[in-house]
Amino acid sequence: MNVFAQPIDRILCKNKICSMRNAPSFIRCHEVFVNGMRIKDSRFLVDTETDSIFVDGVQIPMQKNIYIMMNKALNVVCSKASDSHKVLYDFFPSELAKDLHSCGRLDADSTGLIFLTNNGTFSHFFESPETHLEKTYSVRLKNPVLISEQEEYIKAFKSGISVPPYKKGEAFVSKPAQLTFKIADGDIDADECTVVISEGKYRQIRRMFSVLGNEVVALKRLSIGHVELDPNLGENQWRELSGEEMELLERNL
């Protein structure tokens, strides 16, 4: 499946041709063609970059798919509105922000790489547990871990940790994850590490370390799949993904 495509009912709705609710009957009763082929399925996927749509002989303009990377700062939330925090969309022009949504989320107390798009098909597959997309995080811990204890942490992450429920997060056993400590020459302990996970449970990394008796005091996402956070992006700055980055993501998905 082309995850960079969108369902035709959504495209018709965006162009105010019909509502999402009425799209199935509209498509059955009208001459809707994609690349010259008559379409009767309202969920038919259309690549807005390459395909053409005609409805009753009139060509429908295509909205360009947008894919953005952003360097989220501390105390910024991923929801559309908040009474207590800045939201991602405060940092975009209003005309662009109204069409965007985030792919997954980062909590207010986490920072770093997040993707935004106007393509629901892309974000659905991005967030799907079946995608197994690896994400890399930089972590700083409250309690430094002695070299003699680090192997226990590493083994626990690799084998999976049984995590109890917390607030709206259900209990789960984590999938194998990679943990690497950052040790400076001469040090006997470390409070910084890198974690690679392939799932995204509620406050997952913080809860995993909590089970091991430690506390995360800083968490920054560095990469998603093979796409790394642009080091030139300051806090809350953003840019569109490059063609090369899009190809990397397409291979990941």
Protein Blocks (a to p, Z undefined) as FASTA:
>chain_A
ZZkbccfklmmmmnomacfklmmmmmmmpccdeehiacfbfkbccdfklmccdeehiacd
ddddddddddddehiafbfbdfkbccfklmgcfklmmmgccehjddfkbgcjddddfbfk
lmmmmmpmklopacddddddfbdcdfklmmmmmmmmmnopadddehjbccdddddddddd
dddehiabdfbdcdddfbdcehklmmmmmmnopacfbdcdfbgcjbccdfkbcghiacdd
dfklmmmmmmmZZ
